[in-house]
């Protein structure tokens, strides 16, 4: 069995604006103390115009990523079922 791969630097997978204040949600993959992590974190815009992370977020071992994806998929389906989202994904 080969050694588990780790990342030297975090890899941003996706980001999107949370609100008009230019807070963003950033999804990234990283390695911390030998553990591969997925991180979904709120970032804020600094006075210099750069995104910086906040304490608000979720980080977990990447092995739980399929469980998180399943939970998000279920939440999306339930939101559509309850009429909170249109079928095209458009919300309020």
N, C-alpha and C positions, 0 to 999 in steps of 0.2 A: 504494500500500500504506500502511495506517495505521501509526502508531507503536505499538510493543509496549506493552501496559499494564503498570504496576508498582503495587505496593502501598505505601501510606504507613505502614501498621502491619501487623504479623503477624496472620494470621487462623488461629485454632485451628479445625481441621476435626473432630478427634475426640480423645478421651482416655479412657483406661481404667486401672484399678488393676493394677499389675504383681504386687503381693504384699501381705501383711498389714501390712507396715511403712509402708504408704501411699506407696510409690514408684509413680509413674504413668508411662505411656507417652503422650506428647503428639504428635499429628501436626498440623503447621501449614504454612501457605503464607506466604512473605515475599519481600521484595526486598532484596538486599544488593549494594551497589555496582553497581546497574543490572541485576543478574541475578535472575530469579525462581527461588525455591528451594522445594523440598518438604523438610521437616525431620521426622524421626521420632526423638524424643529422650526419654531417661529423665529424669524430674524427681523431686526428693525433697521431702518435707514439712519446712518450716522450723519452728523453735520457735514462730514466730508463726502457724503453721497455713496458710502459703501455699506453693504449689508453686514450686520454683526449678529451672532446668535444670542438668543435669550435662554433663560432657564426653562421656558415653556416648550415642552416637546416630549418625545418618546424615543428612547434608544433601547434596542434589544439585540440579542444575538441573531445573526443573519439566518440561523437555522429555523427561527420562528417566522421568517418572512412569508412562507406559504400560508401560515395561520392568519397573519395580518391581512394578506391579500384576500383570503376567503372572507374574513370579517368585513372588509371594506366592500367587497362584492355583494354580500348580504345586506349591508346598510344601504347601498345604492338601490338594490331591488326593492327593499322595504320603503325607502323614501319615494320611489316611483309609485309603488302600490298605494301609499297613503296620499298621493297627489302633491307631495312636496317638491317633486321635480317632474318636468316634462320628459317624455321618452327621448327627446334629443339631448337631455342633460341640462337644459336651461332651468335655472332655479328662480328664486324671487328677484 
